[in-house]
Amino acid sequence: MSIQTEFEFDLPIGYVDKEGTLHKHGTMRLATAMDEITPMNDMRVQSNEAYLVIVLLSRVITSLGSLPSVNTGIIENLFTADLNFLQAFYQQINETGKPRIAVTCPHCGKDVEVDLTALGGE
């Protein structure tokens, strides 16, 4: 039996690097216990609990566009819409092991599953 440990995503807006290149497509892996424990020793997290998400995402995002690596500086400079998307994506894949959520259609009232990977960019 094999399990899926990495999930692709497309950011709603995207990260713009120093050269002006837009990076939208990325990969996030499932978090380990160590991924959630280690940031608690980070001085930035100790002085500002809200920084936890920055450190955590920088550990589990394995690729973003053509960037050679993803670090806290990149996560810090994401647009809020992208950060919110990544937080929801992280929570969903780590709670269920799949990037799908159940929602109710506001028009017909029918329950459907929505793939979060389809909610990102174009």
C-alpha positions as CSV (number, residue, x, y, z in Angstrom):
1,M,0.0,0.0,0.0
2,S,1.3,3.4,-0.8
3,I,0.2,6.7,0.7
4,Q,0.3,10.1,-0.9
5,T,2.7,12.4,1.1
6,E,3.0,15.3,-1.4
7,F,0.3,17.5,-2.9
8,E,0.4,20.0,-5.7
9,F,-1.2,23.4,-5.4
10,D,-1.6,26.6,-7.3
11,L,-1.6,29.9,-5.4
12,P,-4.5,32.3,-6.0
13,I,-2.2,35.2,-6.7
14,G,1.4,33.9,-6.5
15,Y,4.8,35.0,-5.1
16,V,6.7,37.6,-7.0
17,D,10.5,37.3,-6.6
18,K,13.1,40.1,-6.8
19,E,13.4,39.7,-10.5
20,G,9.6,40.1,-11.0
21,T,9.0,36.4,-11.8
22,L,5.6,35.1,-10.6
23,H,5.6,31.7,-8.9
24,K,2.2,30.0,-8.4
25,H,2.6,26.3,-8.7
26,G,4.0,24.4,-5.8
27,T,4.2,21.2,-3.7
28,M,3.5,20.7,-0.1
29,R,4.3,17.5,1.9
30,L,2.5,16.1,4.8
31,A,3.8,17.5,8.1
32,T,5.6,15.3,10.7
33,A,5.5,15.7,14.4
34,M,8.9,17.3,14.2
35,D,7.7,19.9,11.8
36,E,5.2,21.0,14.4
37,I,7.5,20.8,17.4
38,T,10.7,22.4,16.0
39,P,9.2,25.9,15.3
40,M,8.3,26.2,19.0
41,N,12.1,26.6,19.7
42,D,12.3,29.5,17.1
43,M,12.8,32.8,18.8
44,R,10.5,34.5,16.3
45,V,7.7,32.1,17.3
46,Q,8.4,32.6,21.0
47,S,8.2,36.3,20.7
48,N,5.2,36.3,18.3
49,E,3.0,33.2,18.2
50,A,1.5,34.3,14.9
51,Y,4.9,33.6,13.3
52,L,4.4,29.8,13.8
53,V,2.5,29.5,10.5
54,I,5.4,31.2,8.7
55,V,8.0,28.7,10.0
56,L,5.7,25.7,9.6
57,L,4.8,26.4,6.0
58,S,8.5,27.1,5.1
59,R,9.2,23.5,6.4
60,V,6.5,21.7,4.5
61,I,6.4,23.5,1.1
62,T,8.9,21.6,-0.9
63,S,8.7,23.7,-4.1
64,L,7.2,26.9,-5.4
65,G,7.6,27.7,-9.1
66,S,11.2,27.8,-10.2
67,L,12.6,28.9,-6.8
68,P,15.5,26.8,-5.6
69,S,14.1,26.5,-2.1
70,V,11.3,27.9,0.1
71,N,12.3,29.7,3.3
72,T,10.6,32.0,5.9
73,G,11.5,35.1,3.9
74,I,9.4,33.9,0.9
75,I,6.5,32.9,3.1
76,E,6.6,36.3,4.9
77,N,6.3,38.0,1.5
78,L,3.3,36.1,0.2
79,F,0.1,38.0,-0.4
80,T,-2.5,37.4,2.4
81,A,-4.8,35.5,0.0
82,D,-2.0,33.1,-0.7
83,L,-1.1,32.7,2.9
84,N,-4.7,32.0,3.8
85,F,-5.0,29.4,1.0
86,L,-1.8,27.6,2.2
87,Q,-3.0,27.5,5.8
88,A,-6.3,25.9,4.7
89,F,-4.5,23.6,2.3
90,Y,-2.1,22.5,5.1
91,Q,-4.9,21.9,7.5
92,Q,-6.9,19.9,5.1
93,I,-4.2,17.6,3.8
94,N,-2.8,17.0,7.3
95,E,-6.2,16.2,8.8
96,T,-7.6,14.0,6.1
97,G,-4.6,13.1,3.9
98,K,-6.4,14.5,0.8
99,P,-6.9,18.0,-0.5
100,R,-10.8,17.7,-0.7
101,I,-13.4,19.3,1.6
102,A,-17.2,18.7,1.9
103,V,-19.3,21.8,1.2
104,T,-22.9,22.6,0.6
105,C,-23.8,24.3,-2.7
106,P,-25.4,27.7,-1.9
107,H,-27.7,27.5,-4.9
108,C,-29.1,23.9,-4.8
109,G,-28.3,22.9,-1.2
110,K,-26.6,19.7,-2.4
111,D,-23.5,18.4,-0.5
112,V,-20.5,18.1,-2.7
113,E,-16.7,17.6,-2.4
114,V,-14.4,20.3,-3.6
115,D,-10.8,19.8,-4.5
116,L,-8.7,22.6,-2.9
117,T,-6.1,22.2,-5.6
118,A,-8.7,23.6,-8.0
119,L,-9.4,26.6,-5.9
120,G,-6.0,28.2,-6.3
121,G,-4.9,30.0,-9.4
122,E,-6.1,29.7,-13.0
